[in-house]
Amino acid sequence: MSDSRTVDAHLIQAARAGDRDARAAILQDLADPWYRTALALLSNADDAREAVQEAAARLLRDLPKFRGDSSLRTWAIGIVINVSREMRRRPRRLVPMLEQEPPAHAPGPDGRAEQSEQESRLRQMLDHLPERQREAVLLRFFEDMSVDETAKAMQCAEGTVKATVFQALRALKRMMEGRTEQQSDSRER
Amino acid sequence: MSRLRDQLQQARRQYESAQYPGDLAQEMLGHRLAPGKRRWGWWVAAGAVAAAICLTLLMRGGTFTPPPLIQPAPQQVAIAEEPSTLLVPAIPEMPEAVAMLPEVENSTLLLPAAMPTMPSFSWFATYDDAEQDQTNSDEK
């Protein structure tokens, strides 16, 4: 951890000094994690791309204010989460995931059916989670962040993260059980 | 819970396959990062950190043991056996009858009879007189 922070410090120092390569390297490294996070939170490829660009602009603007309390990646993920929250609060974007077109990276229709059936089911369930629970699950299980890092990215206490993750997993399990019951009922009929 | 875990793993695989569709650095900075330079900062800094760690470990270790130097094995030279008696030639002896310093009968210093005299620079006076005469004639 300390090594990565040292690396962060070198890059940040160079980026603050106006080194274009350092700035470009930071953005290049964050582009994919940012996009994944935004896509999972916003469920829309265009919105996710917009969120990434907004996050990049904020990072470049706020880089001199970065104190290094967390790693650069944790701080950057926190930025894209904030941007995604703001975008989700826009009324025009409250479109359910099922009604949207699949993102550009999704597999073609031939191989998609079997592979993505369960995945899309889980993503639908994630979509039904409250915002904070979805963020917590995303960071803890998909981004492999620790409780501490998740708390910093979400700007909350570690205890809140633990409780939120617990609630989210419980809700997901209930949703899965409910769906299983629905499926078995429909099969019996 | 294991079923939920399996589904989370599957969803995570799909999640990780998503990539940003474009070049963010180019879009935000108008600056495309050369492929070779993409991670230069990380590599340079990681190398510096690794070097610092190695140096610290070496310093903390106290003694640095260099690899053993390869020294050539001492060669054994066969020496012909000779009688061990050392033959020293006879030391020439100083004859006792010879005096170390020449005998000086008269201890007075041998000085020349007369000291050399300084040569007279009479031409200096001649030159001054001529110059004075020239000045007087000009005034007249």
Interface residues (C-beta under 8 A of the other chain):
Chain A: D3 T6 V7 H10 L11 A14 R20 D21 A22 R23 A24 A25 L27 Q28 D29 L30 A31 D32 W34 Y35 R36 L39 A40 A45 R49 V52 Q53 A56 A57 L60 P103 A104 H105 S116 Q118 E119 R121 L122 R123 L126 V137 L138 F141 F142 L169 L172 K173 M176
Chain B: M1 R3 L4 Q7 L8 Q10 A11 R12 R13 Q14 Y15 E16 S17 A18 Q19 Y20 P21 G22 D23 L24 A25 E27 M28 L29 H31 R32 L33 K37 R38 R39 W40 G41 W42 V44 A45 A46 A48 V49
